[in-house]
Amino acid sequence: MIESPLALATLIAAVTALAFWLDYRFPALGKVGASMMAIIFGAILSNTGLVPVASPVYDAVLGPVTSVSIAWLLLSVNLRDLVKAGPRMTGAFIVAVVGTMIGAFVAALLYSDRFPEDTWRIAGALTGTYSGGSVNFVSVGRELGLSGTLFAGLNAADAVVTGLWLGATLILPVWVARFYVPVPKPARAEETPVGQAARDSDERSRHHPYFVREGLSAVGIANLFAAGLILVFASEWLNQLFPLIPSILILTTLALVLGHSPLYREAPGAMQLGSMGLHFFFVLIGILSRVSEIAAVGFEVFFFTLTVVGVHGVWVLGVGKLLRLDIGTLFVASQAAVGGPSSALAVAIAREWRHLVLPGVVMGLFGYAVGTYLGLGVAYLLR
């Protein structure tokens, strides 16, 4: 068993790098995503007994590393980019997020007897994660005080259901597209498979939130580290002064304000640093996801999660039909809400809706900004 703090930190960093490399190198694995692979690798390490149950390294990742990573990711959000997404994609994303909230209320009603003390916490965390991705699951789940076992079980259920919905949004267009208005096709000359593959790689490098190349300097990196730590410190300090306001809401608000100030209006590297730190957390969630503990939580957690996404899907398809939205816009917007920007990009690329790549990524990043507010709002309403 690996118990040395330095060895554990090295292992977590190496597993994170492997997940990113596999995502980038093999497009098929890119549909699974680096986030899910990080969780799977962490779970393998834990359930084979290679790493311990507890360590100071885990405490550091769960605490300051994750908080600073969330701050960096929020610094990279530019609300002005909503214009680039366009009214149809923005409208479809709003439909998707409303579907998530309705699903959370329905699931809470169905399973309130099973989780009498934690129904509101589970519904809030799932509202957060299905309004912009796992960044919000981490933010809301930590703030609401989800227990370690329940957090791990819910995170595992989230990973499975997110994967199922990703598969559904890749397959369903074949069956249901004829019932919706056609997906707009931008004029583009026919290309050979080689040219198409090169274009796919170029799209991933230019738009995928994990693979965008940024020119960084030592000054820029130092500024990002300083900004991230100052934001976390300020949010904790203000939370002590105003304990009724959750610290994660303070952190989210401060990061968005700073990110839109002249000082950090352009924050190259913030997305990359934030994504790296957040994936340390995903590896750790995998490590904490021991089969025995997840089984102790019960299958109801999985069905709770499945209900939220199931209602979300029915709502998106039904309301999208009434609003005459095409299936491409609907499913890319849905994945921007459920899986975040990387999932939205994966669907757009896989279904050859390349004109929806940038709008989908933009909406996923916007979900980072609103998911925490929505998740905590739903949780406190249910409580």
N, C-alpha and C positions, 0 to 999 in steps of 0.2 A: 504493500500500500504506500502511495506517495503522500507523505505528511509534511515535508519541508515547505515552508511558505514560499521560498524562492522557486522551488520545483513546481509547486501548484500554480503560481502566477505564470510561470513559463508555459506550463501545459495549457492553461486557459487561453493565453495569447496564441499559442501554436494552433489550437483547435479553431479559434476564431479566424486565423489566417487561412487555414485549410478550407473552412466553409466558404469564405469569400472567393478563394481560388477556384473551387469546384463550381461555384455559381457563375463565375466569369468564363471559365475555360470550357464548360460543357453546357450549352444552351438547354438541353433536356433537364439537367439538374437545376438550371436557373428557374424552371417552372416550379420546383420545390421551394427554392429560395434559400439564401444563406441563413436567414433567421431560423427556419425549421431545421436545417442541417445542423446548426450550432446546438439547438436543443437536443436533437437526436444523439449527436456525438457526446454531449454532456451526460445524457441518460445512460449511454453505453458505459462510459467511464464509471458512473456511480453504481449501476446495477451489476457490474462485474467485480466490484470491490476494489477498484484501482485507486479510488480517492476517498478521503474520510467524509463523515457526515457533517462535521463542523470544522471551521478553520478561521483564523483572523483574516485570511485573504478573502473569504466569502463575505465577511462583515464589511471589508473595504469596498468590494464590488457592489454589494447591496446598498451601501450608504453613499459616500461622496462620489465614487466613480459614476454610478448611475445618475445621480442628481446633476453632476456637471455635464454628462452626456446629453441629458434632456435639455439643459440650458443651451448647449451648442446647437442641437437640432432646431430649437425654436429660433435661435439667432439666424438660421438659414432660411426661415420662412419669410417670404415677401408677399404680403397680401395684395400688392399691386398687380401681381401676376394673375389674379383672377380674371383680368381683362383678356389675357392670353387663352384662358380656358374657354371663354365664350359663354353666352347665355344658356345654350342647350346643355352643355356639360355641367355648368353650375347648377342649373335647375334639376338635372338628373341626380347630381350629388345630394342636393337638398332632399329629394324624394328618397334616396337611399338612406340618409341619416334619420329621417322621420320613420322609415320602416324599421330601422334598428331600435329606436326608442319604443315604438309600439310593440315590437317583439320582446323587449326587456320587460315591459309591463305585463304582457300576456304570460311569459314564462314565470314571472314573479307570482302571478295569481295562481298558476297551476302548481307551483312547487313551494308555496309558502309554508305548508305543513311540514315538508321535509327539512327545510332550512329556516326554522322560525327566527333564529338570531342573526342569520347571515344572508337572508334573501335580498335585502336592500343592498348589501355589499356586493354580492355576486352580480345583480342586475346593473349596478353602477359600473363595475369593472368591465362587464361585457358591452355596455353602451359605449364606454370609452374606447375599447379596442376595436369595435365595429363601427366607429365613426372616424377612423383614421389610421388604425394599425396598432401594433404592439407597444409603441411609445406611450400611448394613452393607457393601455392596460397596466403598464408598470406604474405610471403616475397615479392613476386612480386607485389601483389595488393597494399600493403602499399607503396612500393617504387614508383609505377607509379601514386599514388595519386588518386585512385578510390574513388569517392564520397561515403558518408555513405550510401545513399539509393541504389545506383548502386552496391556498395560492398555487401550489404545485399541481394539484389535481385539476384545478380550473385552467391553468396554463396549458396542461397537456390536452385537455378537452378542446381548448381554443385552437391549439395547433392542428388537431385532427379535423375539426369542423372547418377551419379556414382552408385546409387542404382539400376537403370534400367540395366546398363551394368554389374553390379555384377550378377544380375539375369540371364542376357543373357549368361554370361560365365559359369554359372552353368547348364543351360538348353541346350544350343546349342550343346555341345559335343554329346548328345544323337542323334542329327539329322545329324550332319556334320562329325562326326569322321570317318565314312567309306570312306570319300573322301581324307583322309590324311593317312600318314604312321602311324602304330600302336604306341600307347604310350608305351614306354619301361616298362616292369613289372619286378621289382627286385625280385629275388627268395626269397620267404618268406612262411613259413609254414602257413597252414590254421588256423584261430583262431575263437573262438566262438564270438558271439556278445558282451559278457561281456568283453572278452579280447580285442576286437577291440575298445570298448568304452574306456577302460583303456588306450589303446595306443593313442587314439585321445587326451585324457586329458593330457597324458605325452608329446605328440608333442606340444600342446598348451603351456604347462608350460616351455618347453625347448626352443621353437623357437619363440613363439609369442612375438613381441617386447614389449607388455605391461605387460606380465606375467613372463618374465625371472627373476629368483631370483638371486640377487646379494648380496654378503657380503659387507656391508658398515660399515665404522668407522666414528667417529666424524671428524677425520683428513681428510678422503676422501671427506666427504660432504663439509667441510670447503674449501677444495681445489677446488671443483667443483663450489661452489658459487663464490669464488674469481676469478677463471678463467672465468666464464660466465660474471661477471660484468666487468672485465678488458677488455674482448673482445668487449663488447658493447661500453664501454667508448673509447677504442682505435679506433674502427670503426667510431664513431661519430667525434672524434678529427681529424682523417685522412681525413674524408669527408670535414671538414672545410678547410683543407690545399689543398685538391684536389677535389673541388666541382663537377667536371665533372664526377667523378667516383661515382656511386651510393653507399650509405653507406651499403646497404645489400650485395652488391658484395664484399665490403671490409670485412664485417663481415664473410661472407661465406668463403672467401679465408683465412683469419686469423685463423678461427676455424679449417679448414681442415689442415692447416700447423701445428698448435699447436697439433691437434689430432694425427698427425703422427710423432710428436717429441718424444724423449725418455721420456719427462716429462709426457705426456698424451697418450702414445701409448696404454695403457690399462686405460680406464676411466670407471670403474664400477660405475653404478648408473646414468651415464649421460643420457642414453636412458630413464630411468624411470623418472628422474626429468624433462627432456625435454617434455616427453609425458604428464605428469601431468600439467605442465604449459601451454602447447599448448591446452589442453582440457578446461582449464579456458577460453581461447580465444574462443573455439567452443561454450561453454555455452553463452558467451557474444554475439557471432554472432547470436545465436538463440534469445537472448533478443532483439537485434537490428533488427531482422527480423519481423517487424510488417506487418501484411497482407495488410494494407492500403498502406504502403510505397512500398512493393513489387509490388502490383497491379499498382502503379503509374509508375513503371519502364516499365511495359508492358511485354507481353508474348514473344516479340522478343528476350529478354535475354535468355529465356528457349530454343527457337529454335536455337539461336546462339550456345549455349552450346551443344545442341543435335546434331547439324551439325558437330561440332568438333569431338565428340565421334563417330558419325556415320561414318565419313570418316576414322577415326582411325580404327574402326572395320573392314571396308571393306578392307582397306590397309593391316591390319594384316592378315586377312584370305587369301587375294589374294597373297601377297608376301610370306607368310608362305607356301602356297601350292607350289609355284614355287621353293622355297628353300628346299622343302621336310622336313619341320619341323612338328613334331607331334602336335596334337591339345592341348595336355596337356601343353607342353612347351610354345606354343603360348598364351594360355589363362592365364596361370600363369604369364608370362612375361607382358601381356597386363594389368592384374590387378596390377602388381607391378608398372606399369607406371600410370595407371588411379587412383587407390585407395591407393597405397603405400604398405608397407610390410604386414600390417595386412590383407588387402584384398587379396593379393597374397596367404597368408597362408590359409585364409578362403576357397578359391577355391581349393587349393591343398588338404586340409583335406576333404572337402565336396565331392570331386570327387575321393577320395582315391588315389591320386597321391602323396603318402607320400615321395617318393624320390625327389619330386620337392619342398618340404617345405623349406628346407634351401636355395637352389638356388633362390627361389622366394623372400624370406625375404632379402637375400643379394642384389638382384637387386633393391628391394624397397628402401633399405638404400642407395644404389648407386644413386637412383633417387633423394634422398634428396640433394645429392652433386651437381648434374648437372642441376636439374630443374630450379633453380633460374637463372643460366647463360642462359639457353635456353629461358626461359620466357622473360627475359629482351632483349635478342637478337632479338627474333621475334617482340617484341613490338617496338623496335627502328628501325628495318627494315621497318615495316609498317608505322611508323610515318614519 
